[in-house]
């Protein structure tokens, strides 16, 4: 059963923008810290951004800070990632992930227990 579903990936030129979305059917969405991760070909999956379940505080990897914005809509149970000023090195499969309810998760994969299938983002030179 798929409870997280990413969408919005595609091909974009360097300097362009994309918005990724993650639709969810998880219980207690508003009580879960949510995150975005990505995995480039031949590389390990890495942390991109997270948004805490209380207060909406956000944290970003240094590589995307100032360019990406994570947000959530608790009324719609959705998570978004606005990506601006895209670079070729941003090319990867992007995954959304959910933490257990009430968990103050950070950048570690093991802190998230529900994952989407990923959506491809390709940034051309």
N, C-alpha and C positions, 0 to 999 in steps of 0.2 A: 504494500500500500504506500503510495506516494503522498506525503504530507507537506512537502515543500516543492515548489515548481518555479524554476527560474525562467525568465524570458527577457527579451530586449537585446540580446547579443547580436553581433553582426560584424560587418567590415566597415571600417572608417579610416580616413586618412589621418596621418599625424597632425595633431593640433585640433582635431575635431572632438565631438562629444557624443556620448551614449548614455542612456539611462537604463539600468537593469532593474527588473522588478522580481519579487519573489512572492508568489501567492501561497498562502498557508491554510491548512485545515487542522493545525495542531490545537489542542486544548490549552487554555490559559496563555494564549499568545501574548497578551498584555503583561504577563508576569514573567516573561522569558527575555533574557538578554539575547540579542540576535547578532549575527556576524556575517561578514563576507570574507571568503578566502579565494585564492586563485592558484592554478597550477599550470605552469608553462611546460612545453614539451621537454622531456628529459630532466625535469627539475622536481623538487619536492613541493608539496602544497604549502603555501605561505599565507600568513595573515594579511588581510587588507584593512578591515575596519570593523568596529563593533559599536553597538548602541545599547546602553544599559536599560533594563526594564523600568526602573524608577528614575524619573527626571529627564530621561532622554540624553544623558551625557554620552559623548562620543569619543572614540579613540581611533587613531589611524596609524598605519605603518608609515615610517619616514618616507618611503618611496612614493607614497600617494598623498601625503599631507599637503593641503593647500590646493589640490586638484580634484580630489574626490569628496563627495558628501554622502554620508549614510543617513537615512531617515526611516521612520516607521509611521504607519497609520493604524493605530490600534482599533479604530472603528471598522476598518476593512480587513484587518489581519494581514497587512502587507508590509513588506520591507523593500526599500529602494536603495539604489546606489547611483548617484549622479556622477559621471566621470567626464571631466573637462580636461582640455589640453593633453589629450592622449598621446602617448609615445609608443613607438614600436615595442619597447620592452614591457608594455602593459598587455601584450598579446598573451592570452592564457584562457583556460576554461575557468569561469567564475562560478563559485558555489555559495549558496546561502546556507546558513546553519543556525540551529536553535539550541539553546542551553536548557537544562531542566528548570522548572519553575523556581523563581526566587534565587537563582544562582547569579552571583556577580562574576561572570566569566570574563576572561581577558583574551589574550592572543593565542592561546594554546589550543590545538585541535581537540585534545582529549576533554576539554571543558564543554564541548558541544556534542550532543547525542542524537540529533536529527539533522540529516543532510539532504539537500536537493541533488538533482542529477547533473547539474552544471549547464552553463550556456557559454558558447564560444564567443570570444571577443578577439578580433584580429585588427591590428593597427598597421596600416601600410605606410611606407616611407614616402 
